[in-house]
Amino acid sequence: MYGIPEFRMPKKVVQAEIDYIKKLGVEVKKNYMIGRLSTIDELFEKGFDAIFVGTGAGLPHFMRIPGENLGGVYSANEFLIRVNLMKAYLFPDYDTPIRIGKKVAVIGGGNVAMDSARSALRLGAEEVWIVYRRSKEELPARHEEVENAEKEGVKLKFLTNPVRFLGDETGWVTGIECINMCLGEPDESGRKRPLPIEGSEFIMDIDTAVIAIGQSPNPIIQRTTEGLETTRYGTIIVKDESGQTTKGGVYAGGDVVSGAATVISAMGAGKRAARSIHKYLMEKKTVQQSGKA
């Protein structure tokens, strides 16, 4: 509801799905952070027989370069949530505290970067750049997302990496110092490693910057659940497509397992896990009944 722009997934479609799930008898308990108000183990103690973790990947990555705390420098998470939550997509009918200005730079090359760039155009930016440290061939965004962004007027600046943000006396971002890159040997991702070209620094004048270089799962559940194994990236390890984790009765799927991906893949993971949970509960019930007999 709050991460995907209106032009890609209309809110009325999301609401219709939520309403349908409620009609099936699902109880929605809001403002209840698992790992803080209750842990996974405490949920079992309260009588739940199986648990599915689908908490996504909502923890933004930052570049950790000078000037990142200047006004007008957003994480893509904050930027898109403000746009959605405060109905900036209906501007000017709804006011929202996002100062866009004329020139926007979006750092990153994934689907979230494309969403951010296209949203900035809709909020009135005159010039929007995607700044990506590799070439077009290495872009992680889906081809159609890149194509749509280009058709709408988003400009792509490849082999470019920011090294610091520049600001004015009021603490607001005014530019990015970047360095040109070249591609070396493939790294662990299989893509060619970007390497800086010494002495090639230059300045991009901007009014707003959006950092969209990836997201990780929030670690609260993982840190408060004994026996739940994770990868070094914080994603939950599952045994197979069933979504079964290393902790009995606990299943997981979507971005919290795969890392940031698509809604479609998350829906598929949820459906596969639901079948597995049903099988698990039926087998557990049979064992209990045979024990009583």
N, C-alpha and C positions, 0 to 999 in steps of 0.2 A: 504493500500500500504506500509506503513512504520512500522506498529506494528506487523504484522504477518510474520513469517519467510518464506523464499522462498520455503522451503521443505514442508510447510503446505499449502501455497496458492501462486502458481507461479505468478509473476508480470504480465506475459502476459495474464493470466486469468482476473486479476483485470482490466488491461488496456482495454481488450475486452469489459468488462461490462461498463466501463466509456465511451468508444467510442459508444457503442450501445445507452446509455442514451442520449448522445449528438445528435445522429442521430434522436432521437425521438423529438428533438426540445428544449431540456433542455439547458438553458444558465448557464454556470459555471462561477461564479465570484470569483476569487481567491484573497487571501491576503485582506480579508474584514471581520474584526472581529466584529461580532454582539455583541452589548453591549458597544462597543467603537466607531466605525465609525457610526453605526446606532443602535438604540435600537429596540426592537420588536414593540413598539408603533410608532416609526418613520417609520418603514416599512409599517405599516397600513396607515400612513399619506401619504406615497408615492404611495399608490394605490393597495397594495396587499390585497386580500380578506381573505386569510387563510395562516397560517404559521405552518410549521412542524419543530420541534426542534429535531435533531438527532446528537447532538454534542458529544456523547459518554462519556466515563469516562477516561480522560487522565491525571488526577492529581495524581501523585504517593504518596503513603503513605511511611513514613519513620519510623524507629524504635526509633529514638531520644535517641540513646545510645552514649557513648563516642567513638570518632574516626570515626564517620560516614562521616566526611568531608575529610578523607584521600584520596590520589590518589589511583585509582584502586577500589574504592567503587562506584558502579553505582546503580541508580534506574533501574528497568527492562525497564521502558519507554525509558530512555536515551540509555541503552545498545542495545535494539532491534531496535530503530530508527537509531542509528549509523550503526548497521549491515545492515539494509535495505537501508537507504538513501545513504550510501557510498559504497554499493555493496560489503560488506565484505563477503557475501555468494559466491562471485566469486573469493575469495582470492586464489592464489596470483596475479591473473590478475589485480585486483583492490587493491590499498593500502588503508588502513583505520586506523585512530588513535585509535585503541583499543588494549591496551596491555593486553594480556591474561595470559601469563606465563604458568606454568605447572599445577598448582592446582587452581581450581575455586570452590567457595562455592556459591550456590544460596539459599537464605533464603526465604522460603515460600513453599506452597504445591499446588498451583493452576495451571491452564493451562499455565499461563504466566511464571510461574517458570519452567515448563517443556520445554516451548519454549526457554527460556534463557539457560537452561542447555544443550539442544541439539544443540543450536547455538554455545555455547562455545566449545563443542566437535569438531564441524565443523571448528572452527577457530584455532584448533591445541592444545587445552588443553589436557594434558595427564590424568588428574584425575578431575572429576566433581562430586561434592556432592550436593544433595538437603538436606538442613538442615530444619527440620520441628519440631515444638514444640509439636505436637500431634502424635498419632500412625498412621499406614497405613490406618486403618479403617476410620479415620476422614479426610483423604486427600480430599480436594475440587476439585482436578483435575479429569477430566473424566478418566474412567478406561483405555481406549485405549491409552490416552496420557501418562499415567504412564507406561503402558506396553511397549510402543514404546521407551520411555526414558531408561527403564531398559535394553531392548534388545540392545540398542546402546551403553551401557556401563555406563550410569549415575548411581551413587551410592546414595542410600537413607539413610539418618541418622535421625531416628525418636526420639521423646521425647528429643529434644535438642533445646536449645534457646540461641542465642548470647546475651551477656551482655555488651561486648565492643570490638571494633576493635583495633588491635595493629599495630603500624607502625614503620618504621625505621627513621634514621636521615634525610632522603630526603623527608619524608612526604608520603611515599608510604606504603600501607597496607601490612603486613607480616603475620598476623594471626588473629584469632578470639578467644576471651575467651568465652567459652560456659558453660552452666550449664545444668545438666540432669533434666528432668521433669518427673512427674507422673501425672496421670489423676484423677481428683476429680469428683464432681457432675457436671451434664450438666449445661452449661451457657445459655444465652438467644438465642444462635444460635442452641441449641438442642444438641450440641456436648459436650463431657466431657471437663471440664475446665482444662487446663494444669497448674500444680503447681510446683514450683522449689523445688529441693531436696537440702537442705542446705549442703554445704561442698562438693558438687560434681563437682565443676568447673574444667575445663580442657581447653587446648589450641589446636586449629586446625591451622596448618601451611597452609597458602594460599598465592596466588599471586594476586588474583582478587576476589571481592565479588559483587554479584548482589542481590539487595533487591527487592523481588517480593512478598510483603505482602498485595497487594491490591491497588486499584485505586478508586478515586472519580471523579464525574463530575467537570469540571471547573465551578466555581460559577458566572462567569461574567454575563451571561444571566439572571440567577435567581435573582441576586442582582439589576439588572437594569430594571426589568420588574414588575411593580406593578400589583398585583392580581394573580400572578403565584405562587401557593403554592408548597412548597417542604418538603421533610422529613428532619429529623435531620442529615441525611447522605448527604444531598445536592441533592438527586435525585428528579426529578419533579414528582409531584403527578398527576396521570391520573384517570379519573372516571371509566373506564372499558377498554376492549380490543380495543375500538375505538381509544384510544390514546388522547381523548379530555381532556385538562387540565382544571384548574379552571378559566382560562381566555378565554373569548369568541373568537372563531376563531383561537385559538392556540392549536396545537396538538403536541405530543411528543412520542418518542419511542426509543427502543434500550437501550444501556447502561446508557443513561442519565435518564432513568426511572427505569430500573431493577438493575442498578449497573453492574459491569463488567460481561459480559456473552459471548455468542458465536455470530459469524457472522450470523449464520442461524436464531437465535432467533431475531436478529436485523432486518434482512430482512423480517421476518414474521411480525414484529411490523410495519415496514414501509408500507407493502402492506395492512395491516388491516387499518392503519391510512389513506392511500390513498383513500380507499373505503369510509371511514367516511367523509373525506374532500369533496369528490365528492358529496356525499349526502347532506352535509351541504351547499355547493355552489349552488346546484340545488334548494334546498328549499329556500335559500336566494334569488335566481333569481326569483322564483315563487312569493314570497312575494312582491318583487320590481315591478314585472309586474302587479300584481293585484292592487297594490297601484296606479300605473299610470293609470290603467283602471278606 
